[in-house]
Amino acid sequence: MDSILVTGNGPLNGQIPIAGAKNACLTLMPATLLSEEPLTLTNAPRLSDIKTMTLLLQSLGAEVSSLQDGQVLAMSSHDLTSHVADYDIVRKMRASNLVLGPMLARLGQAVVSLPGGCAIGARPMDLHIHGLEALGAEIELKDGYLHAKAPKGLKGAVVELSFASVGATENIMMAATLAKGTTVIKNAAREPEIVDLADCLRKMGAQIEGDGSPDITIQGVDRLHGATHQVVTDRIELGTYMLAPAICGGEVELLGGRRSLLESFCAKLEAAGIEITENENSLTVCRKNGRVRAVDVVTEPFPGFPTDLQAQMMALMCTAEGTSVLEEKIFENRFMHAPELVRMGAEIEVHGGHATVTGVEKLKGAPVMATDLRASVSLILAGMAAEGETKVSRVYHLDRGYEHVVRKLSGVGAKIERIKEQS
């Protein structure tokens, strides 16, 4: 199993290109199931999760070709051969459940295994099921699979979500594009990935309004056609690499970055003493004046502070001046990186959904273990600012969400290498 070796070596300087969004691409790919015509995605990230979704779509009979070194995905679902999303593929990745809505809408039936993913708490399918049942689907859980059918087709309805779930919003929105009549999703998720999906679906002929707001209205159409769509910038990769110069010092330009993707996150960095400058097609992040200041963080749905940047922000707070409190309101079990940071000399106390971090002058390198995708990169960031060597093991999590992390960080001066472990 591979590991990553990091040695703290001072300020960073240079440019880092930001990839297309993993979470957006994993949502856009199942949209191909809604049409017989080709869907092409550009600016696709090159990640193991994208390969998993490719395998899932191919198992249903879709054609998926990876072009231009994986940055273009050419897909066609003109001849689907199955409506069963098998456990062996779905268990690897939570986003696999996003084939449910499109298959129901186009084929009138779908059998989808309950999903897997990384260990950051339960993420139930209740809201997906509730929303699709409101559109007329009949759904039954048998032997770990959701058996869904819409014998009379899907019909528009008002769907009020009890929580602004991104996945449920996406599944219901895709299903509603081919439903008869008008669907209104109330308390819908507002993330940039939702807007990106709506943009793509509109290019395919869908009639959608209100994306980016709590109320999304979809007027069903008889069929969708093919389209070409560019995947939005990955705001989580952007935020992660913005934290690199914040933690290590120096000045780094993030190519493709936009402040509007991470307004609340940017505000917290600035409150901590970090300079952020927005350019025409990039963000420049700079830390020149000593230690950062401690700030409190509460994770919330967009436009709040992203849960997917909480672990990385904790790494920054470990060496901040003062005491910060990080409150996790989206997922339980999302402080599993805290004990690993403590191994590096951090002072962290976790009580339920709260973590209290008292900043120390310097972290010290240590062997640590990644517990999930975002935890893995938080330990790398901490290692870059620590004295001595930090060895991060179980970095297979990293490949699910960050492409060429070693190349990107070493390109701005970090001392980092991937070590292939002998079997």
Sine and cosine of phi, psi and omega as CSV:
sin_phi,cos_phi,sin_psi,cos_psi,sin_omega,cos_omega
0.00,0.00,0.76,-0.65,-0.07,-1.00
-0.93,0.36,0.38,-0.92,0.13,-0.99
-0.68,-0.74,0.21,-0.98,0.04,-1.00
-0.85,-0.53,0.77,-0.64,0.00,-1.00
-0.97,-0.25,0.83,-0.56,-0.04,-1.00
-0.84,-0.55,0.69,-0.72,0.08,-1.00
-0.83,-0.56,0.82,-0.57,0.02,-1.00
-0.90,0.44,0.77,-0.63,-0.05,-1.00
-0.51,-0.86,0.55,0.83,0.18,-0.98
1.00,-0.05,-0.23,-0.97,-0.16,-0.99
-0.89,0.45,0.42,-0.91,0.03,-1.00
-0.95,-0.33,0.55,-0.84,0.04,-1.00
-0.51,-0.86,0.66,-0.75,0.04,-1.00
0.68,-0.73,-0.41,-0.91,-0.06,-1.00
-0.82,-0.57,0.57,-0.82,0.10,-1.00
-0.78,-0.62,0.85,-0.52,0.08,-1.00
-0.98,0.21,0.70,-0.72,-0.01,-1.00
-0.99,-0.15,0.74,-0.67,-0.08,-1.00
-0.98,0.19,0.12,-0.99,0.16,-0.99
-0.91,0.41,0.40,-0.91,-0.13,-0.99
-0.96,0.27,0.81,-0.58,0.08,-1.00
-0.84,0.54,-0.78,0.62,-0.08,-1.00
-0.91,0.41,-0.51,0.86,0.06,-1.00
-0.95,0.30,-0.72,0.70,-0.06,-1.00
-0.90,0.45,-0.63,0.78,0.00,-1.00
-0.92,0.39,-0.37,0.93,0.07,-1.00
-1.00,0.05,-0.62,0.78,-0.02,-1.00
-0.93,0.37,-0.56,0.83,-0.06,-1.00
-0.87,0.49,-0.72,0.69,0.04,-1.00
-0.90,0.44,-0.31,0.95,0.03,-1.00
-0.88,0.48,-0.36,0.93,0.05,-1.00
-0.88,0.48,-0.45,0.89,-0.02,-1.00
-0.93,0.37,-0.27,0.96,-0.05,-1.00
-0.99,0.16,-0.19,0.98,-0.10,-0.99
-0.65,-0.76,0.47,-0.88,0.10,-0.99
-0.99,0.16,-0.25,0.97,-0.06,-1.00
-1.00,-0.04,0.32,-0.95,-0.09,-1.00
-0.93,0.37,0.58,-0.82,0.15,-0.99
-0.85,-0.53,0.80,-0.60,0.00,-1.00
-0.88,-0.47,0.77,-0.63,0.03,-1.00
-0.93,-0.37,0.78,-0.63,0.09,-1.00
-0.96,-0.30,0.24,-0.97,-0.05,-1.00
0.87,0.50,0.56,0.83,0.02,-1.00
-0.97,0.26,0.64,-0.77,0.06,-1.00
-0.97,0.23,0.48,-0.88,-0.02,-1.00
-0.98,-0.20,1.00,0.00,-0.15,-0.99
-0.70,-0.72,0.37,-0.93,0.00,-1.00
-0.91,0.42,-0.55,0.84,0.03,-1.00
-0.89,0.45,-0.57,0.82,0.04,-1.00
-0.91,0.40,-0.62,0.79,0.05,-1.00
-0.91,0.41,-0.61,0.79,0.03,-1.00
-0.91,0.43,-0.70,0.71,0.03,-1.00
-0.91,0.42,-0.58,0.81,0.07,-1.00
-0.86,0.51,-0.73,0.68,0.01,-1.00
-0.88,0.47,-0.64,0.76,0.00,-1.00
-0.90,0.45,-0.73,0.68,-0.01,-1.00
-0.90,0.44,-0.64,0.76,0.03,-1.00
-0.90,0.43,-0.56,0.83,0.02,-1.00
-0.92,0.40,-0.36,0.93,0.04,-1.00
-1.00,0.00,-0.09,1.00,0.02,-1.00
0.97,-0.26,0.01,1.00,0.04,-1.00
-0.97,0.26,0.48,-0.88,0.11,-0.99
-0.99,-0.15,0.78,-0.63,0.01,-1.00
-0.73,-0.68,0.87,-0.50,0.03,-1.00
-0.89,-0.45,0.73,-0.69,0.04,-1.00
-0.99,-0.15,0.88,-0.48,-0.09,-1.00
-0.86,-0.51,0.25,-0.97,0.06,-1.00
0.75,0.66,0.83,0.55,0.04,-1.00
0.85,0.53,0.56,0.83,0.08,-1.00
1.00,0.06,-0.03,1.00,-0.04,-1.00
-1.00,0.05,-0.10,0.99,0.09,-1.00
-0.80,-0.60,0.77,-0.64,0.05,-1.00
-0.90,-0.43,0.89,-0.45,0.03,-1.00
-0.97,-0.24,0.88,-0.48,-0.13,-0.99
-0.80,-0.60,0.51,-0.86,0.08,-1.00
-0.52,-0.85,0.75,-0.66,0.01,-1.00
-0.88,-0.47,0.63,0.78,-0.07,-1.00
-0.94,0.34,-0.38,0.93,-0.09,-1.00
-0.66,-0.75,0.94,0.34,0.01,-1.00
-0.93,0.36,0.67,-0.74,-0.09,-1.00
-0.91,-0.40,-0.12,0.99,-0.04,-1.00
-0.49,-0.87,0.45,-0.89,0.11,-0.99
-0.86,-0.51,0.35,0.94,-0.05,-1.00
-0.92,-0.39,0.89,-0.46,0.08,-1.00
-1.00,-0.07,0.96,-0.29,-0.21,-0.98
-0.97,0.24,0.54,-0.84,-0.02,-1.00
-0.83,0.55,-0.64,0.77,-0.08,-1.00
-0.86,0.51,-0.46,0.89,0.05,-1.00
-0.99,-0.10,-0.72,0.69,-0.10,-0.99
-0.88,0.47,-0.56,0.83,-0.06,-1.00
-0.89,0.46,-0.37,0.93,-0.07,-1.00
-0.98,0.21,-0.30,0.95,-0.18,-0.98
-0.36,-0.93,0.80,-0.60,-0.03,-1.00
-0.86,0.52,-0.62,0.78,-0.08,-1.00
-0.90,0.44,-0.17,0.99,0.03,-1.00
-0.86,0.52,-0.43,0.90,-0.03,-1.00
-0.92,0.38,-0.14,0.99,-0.03,-1.00
-0.97,0.22,0.01,1.00,0.13,-0.99
-1.00,0.10,-0.23,0.97,-0.09,-1.00
-0.89,0.46,-0.81,0.58,-0.03,-1.00
-0.88,0.47,-0.76,0.65,0.01,-1.00
-0.87,0.49,-0.67,0.74,-0.01,-1.00
-0.92,0.40,-0.66,0.75,0.04,-1.00
-0.86,0.51,-0.69,0.72,-0.07,-1.00
-0.92,0.39,-0.66,0.75,-0.09,-1.00
-1.00,0.00,-0.65,0.76,-0.09,-1.00
-0.99,-0.17,-0.30,0.95,-0.04,-1.00
0.98,0.18,0.08,1.00,0.03,-1.00
-0.36,-0.93,0.44,-0.90,0.05,-1.00
-0.30,-0.95,0.64,-0.77,0.12,-0.99
-0.83,-0.56,0.92,-0.39,-0.13,-0.99
-0.79,-0.61,0.81,-0.59,0.06,-1.00
-0.89,0.46,0.55,-0.83,0.15,-0.99
-0.87,0.50,0.64,-0.77,-0.20,-0.98
-0.99,0.14,0.21,-0.98,0.10,-1.00
-0.90,-0.43,-0.60,-0.80,-0.02,-1.00
0.75,-0.66,-0.27,-0.96,-0.06,-1.00
-1.00,0.06,0.31,-0.95,-0.23,-0.97
-1.00,0.05,0.94,0.35,0.03,-1.00
-0.86,-0.50,0.57,0.82,0.10,-1.00
0.98,-0.20,0.22,-0.98,-0.03,-1.00
-0.94,0.35,0.69,-0.73,0.09,-1.00
-0.75,-0.66,0.99,0.15,-0.20,-0.98
-0.92,0.39,0.31,-0.95,-0.02,-1.00
-1.00,-0.05,0.11,0.99,-0.12,-0.99
-0.80,0.60,-0.72,0.70,-0.08,-1.00
-0.93,0.36,-0.59,0.81,0.07,-1.00
-0.87,0.49,-0.75,0.66,-0.05,-1.00
-0.89,0.45,-0.73,0.68,0.00,-1.00
-0.84,0.55,-0.71,0.70,-0.05,-1.00
-0.92,0.40,-0.69,0.73,-0.02,-1.00
-0.95,0.32,-0.56,0.83,0.08,-1.00
-0.91,0.41,-0.57,0.82,0.05,-1.00
-0.89,0.46,-0.46,0.89,0.04,-1.00
-1.00,0.07,0.02,1.00,0.07,-1.00
0.96,-0.29,0.08,1.00,0.01,-1.00
-0.97,0.23,0.51,-0.86,0.14,-0.99
-0.94,-0.34,0.87,-0.50,-0.12,-0.99
-0.80,-0.61,0.74,-0.67,-0.01,-1.00
-0.73,-0.69,0.65,-0.76,0.05,-1.00
-0.99,-0.11,0.87,-0.49,0.03,-1.00
-0.67,-0.75,0.82,-0.58,0.11,-0.99
0.81,0.59,0.63,0.77,0.06,-1.00
0.99,0.13,0.10,1.00,0.01,-1.00
-0.87,-0.50,0.60,-0.80,0.17,-0.99
-1.00,0.04,0.89,-0.46,0.05,-1.00
-0.99,-0.17,0.94,-0.33,-0.09,-1.00
-0.88,-0.48,0.63,-0.77,0.07,-1.00
-0.52,-0.85,0.44,-0.90,0.05,-1.00
-0.71,-0.70,0.97,0.23,-0.12,-0.99
-0.87,0.50,-0.45,0.89,0.01,-1.00
-0.96,-0.29,0.24,0.97,-0.04,-1.00
0.99,0.16,0.26,-0.97,0.03,-1.00
-1.00,0.05,0.56,-0.83,0.00,-1.00
-0.79,-0.62,0.61,-0.79,-0.01,-1.00
-0.85,0.53,0.52,-0.85,-0.01,-1.00
-0.35,-0.94,0.21,-0.98,0.15,-0.99
-1.00,-0.01,0.84,-0.54,-0.02,-1.00
-0.89,-0.45,0.90,-0.44,0.02,-1.00
-0.96,-0.27,0.89,-0.46,-0.01,-1.00
-1.00,0.09,0.71,-0.71,0.03,-1.00
-0.97,0.26,-0.33,0.94,0.07,-1.00
-0.63,-0.78,0.59,-0.81,-0.06,-1.00
-0.97,0.23,0.92,0.38,-0.05,-1.00
-0.96,0.30,0.78,-0.62,0.02,-1.00
-0.92,0.40,-0.78,0.62,-0.05,-1.00
-0.87,0.48,-0.69,0.72,0.01,-1.00
-0.90,0.43,-0.67,0.74,0.04,-1.00
-0.85,0.53,-0.70,0.71,-0.04,-1.00
-0.91,0.41,-0.72,0.69,-0.02,-1.00
-0.89,0.46,-0.71,0.70,-0.02,-1.00
-0.92,0.38,-0.65,0.76,-0.02,-1.00
-0.89,0.46,-0.71,0.71,0.00,-1.00
-0.90,0.43,-0.69,0.73,0.01,-1.00
-0.88,0.47,-0.64,0.77,-0.08,-1.00
-0.93,0.36,-0.34,0.94,-0.02,-1.00
-0.88,0.47,-0.49,0.87,-0.02,-1.00
-0.94,-0.33,0.11,0.99,0.05,-1.00
-0.98,0.22,0.42,-0.91,0.03,-1.00
-0.99,0.14,0.80,-0.60,0.02,-1.00
1.00,-0.08,-0.28,-0.96,-0.14,-0.99
-0.96,-0.29,0.72,-0.69,0.09,-1.00
-0.91,-0.41,0.71,-0.71,0.11,-0.99
-0.86,-0.51,0.86,-0.51,0.07,-1.00
-0.99,-0.13,0.91,-0.42,0.02,-1.00
-0.99,-0.15,0.55,-0.84,-0.13,-0.99
0.85,0.53,0.63,0.77,0.02,-1.00
-0.94,0.33,0.45,-0.89,0.12,-0.99
-0.91,0.42,0.50,-0.87,-0.11,-0.99
-0.89,-0.45,0.14,0.99,-0.09,-1.00
-0.84,0.55,0.45,-0.89,0.08,-1.00
-0.83,0.56,-0.49,0.87,0.02,-1.00
-0.92,0.40,-0.53,0.85,0.07,-1.00
-0.91,0.41,-0.71,0.70,0.01,-1.00
-0.89,0.45,-0.63,0.77,0.00,-1.00
-0.90,0.44,-0.67,0.74,0.05,-1.00
-0.89,0.46,-0.70,0.71,0.01,-1.00
-0.87,0.49,-0.66,0.75,0.04,-1.00
-0.86,0.51,-0.70,0.71,0.01,-1.00
-0.90,0.43,-0.72,0.70,-0.01,-1.00
-0.89,0.46,-0.60,0.80,0.06,-1.00
-0.90,0.44,-0.62,0.78,0.05,-1.00
-0.89,0.46,-0.45,0.89,0.02,-1.00
-1.00,0.07,-0.04,1.00,0.05,-1.00
0.96,-0.29,0.06,1.00,0.03,-1.00
-0.96,0.29,0.44,-0.90,0.04,-1.00
-0.93,-0.37,0.98,-0.19,-0.10,-0.99
-0.75,-0.66,0.70,-0.71,0.08,-1.00
-0.70,-0.71,0.47,-0.88,0.14,-0.99
1.00,-0.02,0.01,1.00,0.03,-1.00
-0.88,0.48,0.64,-0.77,-0.11,-0.99
1.00,-0.07,-0.12,0.99,0.07,-1.00
-0.87,-0.49,0.16,-0.99,-0.01,-1.00
-0.94,0.34,-0.24,0.97,-0.01,-1.00
-0.85,-0.52,0.90,-0.43,0.03,-1.00
-0.94,-0.35,0.76,-0.65,0.00,-1.00
-0.92,-0.40,0.79,-0.62,0.01,-1.00
-0.84,-0.54,0.84,-0.55,0.10,-0.99
-0.99,-0.13,0.91,-0.42,-0.07,-1.00
-0.89,0.45,0.55,-0.84,0.07,-1.00
-0.84,-0.55,0.24,-0.97,-0.05,-1.00
-0.95,0.30,-0.59,0.81,-0.02,-1.00
-0.41,-0.91,0.39,-0.92,0.10,-1.00
-0.92,-0.38,0.46,-0.89,0.00,-1.00
-0.93,-0.38,-0.04,-1.00,-0.02,-1.00
-0.97,0.26,0.22,-0.98,0.00,-1.00
-0.24,-0.97,0.23,-0.97,0.16,-0.99
-0.85,-0.53,0.73,-0.69,-0.11,-0.99
-0.62,-0.79,0.66,-0.75,0.05,-1.00
-1.00,-0.06,0.80,-0.60,-0.02,-1.00
-0.93,0.37,0.70,-0.72,-0.02,-1.00
-0.90,0.44,0.40,-0.91,0.05,-1.00
-0.86,0.51,0.61,-0.79,0.00,-1.00
-0.98,0.22,0.97,-0.26,-0.07,-1.00
-0.94,0.34,-0.43,0.90,0.01,-1.00
-0.97,0.23,-0.65,0.76,0.11,-0.99
-0.89,0.45,-0.66,0.75,0.03,-1.00
-0.84,0.54,-0.78,0.62,-0.01,-1.00
-0.88,0.47,-0.62,0.78,0.01,-1.00
-0.87,0.49,-0.74,0.67,-0.04,-1.00
-0.97,0.23,-0.36,0.93,0.16,-0.99
-0.90,0.44,-0.52,0.85,-0.01,-1.00
-0.97,0.26,-0.34,0.94,-0.04,-1.00
-0.87,0.49,-0.81,0.58,0.06,-1.00
-0.94,0.35,-0.44,0.90,0.06,-1.00
-0.89,0.45,-0.61,0.79,-0.02,-1.00
-0.99,0.14,-0.67,0.74,-0.13,-0.99
-0.99,-0.10,-0.28,0.96,-0.16,-0.99
1.00,0.03,0.20,-0.98,0.01,-1.00
0.98,-0.21,-0.26,-0.97,-0.06,-1.00
-0.63,-0.78,0.83,-0.56,-0.05,-1.00
-0.76,-0.65,0.70,-0.72,0.07,-1.00
-0.98,-0.18,0.81,-0.59,-0.02,-1.00
-0.99,-0.17,0.96,-0.27,-0.10,-0.99
-0.96,0.27,0.80,-0.61,-0.04,-1.00
1.00,-0.07,-0.07,1.00,-0.04,-1.00
-0.96,0.27,0.58,-0.81,0.09,-1.00
-0.71,-0.70,0.72,-0.70,-0.03,-1.00
-0.89,0.46,-0.55,0.83,-0.05,-1.00
-0.88,0.48,-0.36,0.93,0.04,-1.00
-0.96,0.27,-0.38,0.93,-0.15,-0.99
-0.58,-0.82,0.71,0.71,-0.11,-0.99
-0.85,0.52,-0.75,0.66,-0.05,-1.00
-0.92,0.39,-0.59,0.81,0.06,-1.00
-0.90,0.43,-0.71,0.70,0.02,-1.00
-0.87,0.50,-0.65,0.76,0.00,-1.00
-0.88,0.47,-0.63,0.77,0.04,-1.00
-0.92,0.39,-0.66,0.75,0.03,-1.00
-0.89,0.47,-0.68,0.74,0.00,-1.00
-0.91,0.41,-0.61,0.80,0.06,-1.00
-0.90,0.44,-0.46,0.89,0.03,-1.00
-0.99,0.13,-0.13,0.99,0.05,-1.00
0.96,-0.26,0.26,0.96,-0.01,-1.00
-1.00,-0.10,0.67,-0.74,0.04,-1.00
-1.00,-0.01,0.74,-0.67,0.04,-1.00
-0.79,-0.61,0.82,-0.58,0.02,-1.00
-0.87,-0.50,0.79,-0.61,0.03,-1.00
-1.00,-0.05,0.81,-0.58,0.04,-1.00
-0.96,-0.27,-0.12,-0.99,-0.07,-1.00
-0.87,0.48,-0.68,0.73,0.00,-1.00
-0.62,-0.78,0.64,0.76,-0.01,-1.00
-0.22,-0.98,0.21,-0.98,0.15,-0.99
-0.85,-0.53,0.68,-0.73,0.08,-1.00
-0.94,-0.35,0.78,-0.62,-0.05,-1.00
-0.89,-0.45,0.72,-0.69,-0.12,-0.99
-0.64,-0.77,0.71,-0.70,0.18,-0.98
-0.74,-0.67,0.89,-0.45,-0.07,-1.00
-0.83,-0.56,-0.29,0.96,-0.17,-0.98
-0.93,-0.37,0.97,0.25,0.15,-0.99
0.91,0.42,-0.43,-0.90,-0.07,-1.00
-0.94,0.33,0.47,-0.88,0.08,-1.00
-0.98,0.18,0.28,-0.96,0.04,-1.00
-1.00,-0.03,0.57,-0.82,0.05,-1.00
-0.93,0.37,0.67,-0.74,0.08,-1.00
-0.71,-0.71,0.51,-0.86,0.06,-1.00
-1.00,0.06,0.52,-0.85,-0.05,-1.00
-0.72,-0.70,0.70,-0.71,0.15,-0.99
-0.82,-0.57,0.85,-0.53,0.02,-1.00
-0.98,0.22,0.68,-0.74,-0.03,-1.00
-0.52,-0.85,0.32,-0.95,0.12,-0.99
-0.86,0.52,0.40,-0.92,0.03,-1.00
-0.82,0.58,0.70,-0.71,0.24,0.97
-1.00,-0.04,0.35,0.94,0.03,-1.00
-0.97,0.25,-0.11,-0.99,-0.02,-1.00
-0.94,0.34,0.80,-0.60,-0.10,-0.99
-0.94,0.34,0.72,-0.70,0.09,-1.00
-0.86,0.50,-0.51,0.86,-0.03,-1.00
-0.96,0.28,-0.03,1.00,0.09,-1.00
-0.90,-0.44,0.09,1.00,-0.03,-1.00
-0.91,0.41,-0.72,0.70,-0.02,-1.00
-0.89,0.46,-0.67,0.74,0.00,-1.00
-0.92,0.39,-0.62,0.78,0.03,-1.00
-0.91,0.41,-0.59,0.81,0.05,-1.00
-0.88,0.48,-0.62,0.78,0.04,-1.00
-0.86,0.50,-0.65,0.76,0.04,-1.00
-0.91,0.42,-0.68,0.73,-0.05,-1.00
-0.93,0.38,-0.32,0.95,-0.01,-1.00
-0.88,0.48,-0.48,0.88,0.00,-1.00
-0.90,-0.43,0.28,0.96,0.01,-1.00
-0.98,0.21,0.33,-0.94,0.05,-1.00
-1.00,0.09,0.91,-0.42,0.00,-1.00
0.94,-0.33,-0.23,-0.97,-0.05,-1.00
-0.87,-0.49,0.71,-0.70,0.02,-1.00
-0.85,-0.53,0.45,-0.90,0.08,-1.00
-0.86,-0.51,0.82,-0.57,0.05,-1.00
-0.94,-0.33,0.84,-0.54,0.00,-1.00
-0.94,-0.35,0.83,-0.56,0.00,-1.00
-0.98,-0.18,0.93,-0.37,-0.07,-1.00
-0.94,-0.35,0.01,1.00,-0.05,-1.00
-0.98,-0.17,-0.80,0.60,-0.04,-1.00
-0.83,-0.56,0.61,-0.79,0.19,-0.98
-0.98,0.18,0.21,-0.98,0.03,-1.00
0.88,0.48,0.46,0.89,-0.05,-1.00
-0.96,-0.28,0.44,0.90,0.12,-0.99
-0.89,-0.45,0.41,0.91,-0.06,-1.00
-0.93,0.37,-0.27,0.96,0.07,-1.00
-0.98,0.22,-0.32,0.95,-0.09,-1.00
-0.86,0.52,-0.75,0.67,0.03,-1.00
-0.87,0.50,-0.52,0.85,0.02,-1.00
-0.94,0.33,-0.62,0.78,0.07,-1.00
-0.92,0.40,-0.57,0.82,0.07,-1.00
-0.88,0.48,-0.59,0.81,0.05,-1.00
-0.87,0.50,-0.40,0.92,-0.01,-1.00
-1.00,-0.07,0.14,0.99,0.06,-1.00
0.98,-0.18,0.06,1.00,0.02,-1.00
-0.95,0.31,0.46,-0.89,0.07,-1.00
-0.94,-0.33,0.98,-0.20,-0.09,-1.00
-0.72,-0.69,0.74,-0.67,0.12,-0.99
-0.86,-0.51,0.79,-0.62,-0.02,-1.00
-0.93,-0.36,0.79,-0.61,0.09,-1.00
-0.74,-0.67,0.97,-0.22,-0.02,-1.00
0.87,0.50,-0.85,-0.53,-0.03,-1.00
-1.00,0.00,0.23,0.97,-0.01,-1.00
-0.86,-0.50,0.64,-0.76,0.12,-0.99
-0.81,-0.59,0.81,-0.59,0.04,-1.00
-0.97,-0.22,0.85,-0.53,-0.07,-1.00
-0.89,-0.45,0.86,-0.51,0.09,-1.00
-0.98,-0.22,0.89,-0.46,-0.09,-1.00
-0.90,0.43,0.59,-0.81,0.08,-1.00
-0.90,-0.43,0.31,-0.95,-0.03,-1.00
-0.89,0.45,-0.64,0.77,-0.11,-0.99
-0.42,-0.91,0.65,-0.76,0.16,-0.99
-1.00,0.07,0.34,-0.94,0.02,-1.00
-0.85,-0.53,0.67,-0.74,-0.02,-1.00
-0.86,0.51,0.55,-0.83,-0.01,-1.00
-0.32,-0.95,0.33,-0.94,0.16,-0.99
-0.97,0.26,0.80,-0.60,-0.02,-1.00
-0.72,-0.70,0.25,-0.97,-0.07,-1.00
-0.80,-0.60,0.77,-0.64,0.04,-1.00
-0.97,0.25,0.69,-0.72,-0.01,-1.00
-0.96,-0.27,-0.36,0.93,0.06,-1.00
-0.34,-0.94,-0.02,-1.00,-0.11,-0.99
-0.85,0.53,-0.83,0.56,-0.08,-1.00
-0.96,0.28,-0.53,0.85,0.07,-1.00
-0.87,0.49,-0.62,0.79,-0.05,-1.00
-0.88,0.48,-0.69,0.72,-0.04,-1.00
-0.97,0.23,-0.45,0.89,0.06,-1.00
-0.90,0.43,-0.59,0.80,0.02,-1.00
-0.94,0.33,-0.56,0.83,0.08,-1.00
-0.91,0.42,-0.71,0.70,0.03,-1.00
-0.87,0.49,-0.70,0.72,0.02,-1.00
-0.89,0.47,-0.65,0.76,0.00,-1.00
-0.90,0.44,-0.53,0.85,0.00,-1.00
-0.92,0.38,-0.39,0.92,-0.01,-1.00
-0.97,-0.24,0.00,1.00,-0.08,-1.00
-1.00,-0.02,0.35,-0.94,0.13,-0.99
-0.98,0.18,0.76,-0.65,0.05,-1.00
1.00,0.09,-0.35,-0.94,-0.12,-0.99
-0.98,-0.18,0.64,-0.77,0.12,-0.99
-0.84,-0.54,0.81,-0.59,0.03,-1.00
-0.95,-0.32,0.91,-0.42,-0.02,-1.00
-0.99,-0.17,0.90,-0.43,-0.01,-1.00
-0.99,-0.16,0.18,-0.98,-0.03,-1.00
0.86,0.51,0.71,0.71,-0.07,-1.00
-0.99,0.10,0.17,0.99,0.09,-1.00
-0.87,0.49,-0.44,0.90,0.10,-1.00
-0.84,0.54,-0.63,0.78,-0.10,-0.99
-0.86,0.51,-0.61,0.80,-0.08,-1.00
-0.93,0.37,-0.25,0.97,0.03,-1.00
-0.96,0.26,-0.40,0.91,-0.15,-0.99
-0.71,-0.70,-0.12,0.99,-0.03,-1.00
-0.70,-0.71,0.86,-0.51,0.04,-1.00
-1.00,-0.03,0.70,-0.72,0.11,-0.99
0.80,0.60,0.69,0.72,-0.07,-1.00
-0.88,0.47,-0.63,0.78,0.00,-1.00
-0.92,0.40,-0.70,0.72,0.00,-1.00
-0.89,0.46,-0.69,0.72,-0.06,-1.00
-0.92,0.39,-0.68,0.73,-0.04,-1.00
-0.97,0.24,-0.63,0.78,0.04,-1.00
-0.92,0.40,-0.45,0.90,0.02,-1.00
-0.92,0.40,-0.34,0.94,0.06,-1.00
-0.95,-0.32,0.21,0.98,0.14,-0.99
0.95,-0.33,0.01,1.00,0.02,-1.00
-0.95,0.31,0.54,-0.84,0.06,-1.00
-0.99,-0.14,0.99,-0.12,-0.15,-0.99
-0.55,-0.83,0.64,-0.76,0.04,-1.00
-0.53,-0.85,0.47,-0.88,0.05,-1.00
-0.99,-0.13,0.74,-0.67,-0.03,-1.00
-0.94,-0.34,0.86,-0.52,0.05,-1.00
-0.99,0.15,0.88,-0.47,-0.04,-1.00
-0.98,0.19,0.62,-0.78,0.05,-1.00
-0.97,0.24,0.71,-0.70,0.00,-1.00
-0.99,0.14,0.00,0.00,0.00,0.00
